[in-house]
Amino acid sequence: MSDHEYIPKSKVGKWFNDRLPLLTLANHLTDYPTPKNLNYWWTFGGILTFCLITQIVTGLVLAMHYIAHADMAFDSVEHIMRDVNYGWLIRYIHANGASMFFLAVYIHIFRSLFYGSYKSPREIIWIIGIIIYLLMMAAAFMGYVLPWGQMSFWGATVITNLFSAIPLVGEGIVTWLWGGYSVDNPTLTRFFTLHYLIPFLILGLVVLHIWALHVPGNNNPVGIDIKKPSKDTVPFHPYIVIKDGFALLMFMIVFAFFVFYTPNILGHADNYIEADPLVTPAHIVPEWYLLPFYAILRSVPDKLLGVVAMLSAILILAALPWLDTSKVRSAVFRPLYRQFYWILVADVLILGYVGAMPAEGLYLLIARVATAYYFLHFLVILPVLGLKEKTVPVPLSITEPILGGSPNLATAKNKESLNN
Amino acid sequence: MSEKKTKRRDFLFTATYAVGVVGVGATVWPMIDQMNPDASVKALASTEVDVSAVNPGKTITVLWRGKPVFIRRRTQDEIAEARSVKLDDLKHPETDEDRAKNPEWLVMLGVCTHLGCVPLDQKGDYNGWFCPCHGSHYDTSGRIRKGPAPTNMEIPKYEFVDANTIKIG
C-alpha cells in the first residue's frame, strides 16, 4: 500500500508489524501525499465520516431506550425525550444529524460534479459513493418511520407503495415488505432491524471508498494528474488533518445551532401525532433531502413512469463518468460546462422547492420543466458539451501557474493532446 | 487430454452446481418467506359493521386488515350521477351497478390506488373523494377520474348479513 517500505522503529512494533502490518497502514495514511491546492470543498469527506460515526453512536444509545412495537414506539420516543437523562439531546443530535449528513453529502457530490472527480481513473470511487448515497436514503427513510408518528406512518405507506407500480409482482412485493396488508407492527420491526444494519454496511463501503481513493489519490481544483509525492503535494498529516479539523469545527457550529436552537425546524409537526391508519395528513412531504426526487415522482402523471423517472434520476449519476465525454476534469477550464453546472444546481434547488409545494397548477408545470431539464443535462448536454466545448488550456502542474516551473512530463504530454 | 475425460468432468461440475443452486435456494427461501404475512395476520377475522345509524349522505370508516374501509350511504343525486357516466369517460371502466350491488350503499377500501393514502370524503372535482397526497380525484362511485392513480378504489368482499349489518371479508 505504501509508496515506500516502512519499518517501525521499535522492536515490538517491528515484531507486530511483521505479523499484522497495521503500522504500515497507519504510516500510509499519515504520509499519504495530498495535492496542496485542495480547497475547503475537499473537507467534506472528513465531515461525512464524522456524521456517520455520530449517527452510529447516538443511534446505539437511542436503541437502548426505544421499543420497536406499533403500540409502544411513539410513547418510547416521548419517554426518551422527557425521562431519559439527556435523551432529548441524543435524539435531537440523531434527528438533526441525518439532515447534516445529507447537507454534507450534497456538498460532497456537487464538489465532484464541479471538479470532475468522477472521471477516469476515479469511476469506482464515484460508483461506491452513489451506492453509499442510496443506502443513506434507505437508512434515513426507515429511521423516520421508527417514531411511529403520522408522517412516519404515511411516509412509509407512500414509499413502500412505490413498489406496487412494478407490473405483475408489485402488489406481492408490497405485501412482502409490509408483512401484512398495510404498514403495521411487522413493518416497524423489520424497518428497525434494517435501520440498525445499514449504517454498518455504509461503514464498510466507506472503507472501500477511501481505499479506492488512495489508489489514484485525490483529484484537485485544477483537475490534472500530479506526480506523487512531489512539490505539488503535502503529507496528509499534519496539513490536511489540521485543515479538515478546522472545517469540521465550523460544520459542528452549524450542527449545534440546529440541535440547540431550532431542533424541530427540519422535521414536521405532524410527526408528533401518533400514527393513525384512518387519517392521512392533509399535506404529506418527505424530509427536505428527498424533496427533489419527490418532485420528479409527482411531475409524471403515470404511476409506473413516475417511479421509473425518480429512480432513474438517482441511477443516472452512476453512468456519469461515461456520459460526460470531456477529457478536462475541472470546470475551472470549461467555461461552458461551468455555466451548465450552475444551471443544474439551480434546477435541483427548484425541484426541491416545488417538491415541498402542492402538486398542482404552476408548481406542477415548474416541476415538469425542471424534471425535463434534469435529464436533459445528463443525457444530452454533458455528452455533447464534451465534444463541442472549447476548453481553456490547463496548467502543467499545480505550481506552474504561480512559479512557472516544475512541469510534470506526463501532464505536459497529456496537455498537448487536450489542447489540440 | 482425451475428450471423454473432459466430458465426465463437465458432467460432475454441472451436477454439483445444480445441486448447489437447489440447496442454496432451499436455504434462502425460508429467509425470504418469513417476511410475508404470518399466520396471525392472515387469520384476522372478517369485520361485521352495524350501519343502522348511517343516514343518507354520510360515510363511516372502519378498519379492516389494517386498512380503512369506507361505507357510504349515498344520496339519490350521487347514485344518479354515478350511473349516468359513460364508460368511455373512465380511466378504469367499471359500471356503478357492478361496484354497488345495493345502489344506496358503496363499500370500498379507502385506499388511494396511487400510493396508498386515505382520500378525503366529499372533495375533488367529481363530488366523490380527493387524495391529498398527489391529487387523485374519484367520483361518487369511487372511480378514478383525474390524477395519477391508475385504478378505481377497490371493492372488498362484503355481504349484508341483515338489513343493518355488513360483513366485510
Interface residues (C-beta under 8 A of the other chain):
Chain A: W154 T157 V158 T160 N161 L162 S164 T175 W176 L177 W178 G179 G180 Y181 S182 V183 D184 P186 R190 P277 L278 V279 T280 P281 A282 H283 I284 R298 V300 P301 D302 K303 L304 G306 P358 A359 E360
Chain B: I32 M35 N36 P37 D38 V41 T61 L63 R65 G66 K67 P68 H114 L115 G116 C117 V118 P119 C131 P132 C133 H134 G135 G147 P148 A149 P150
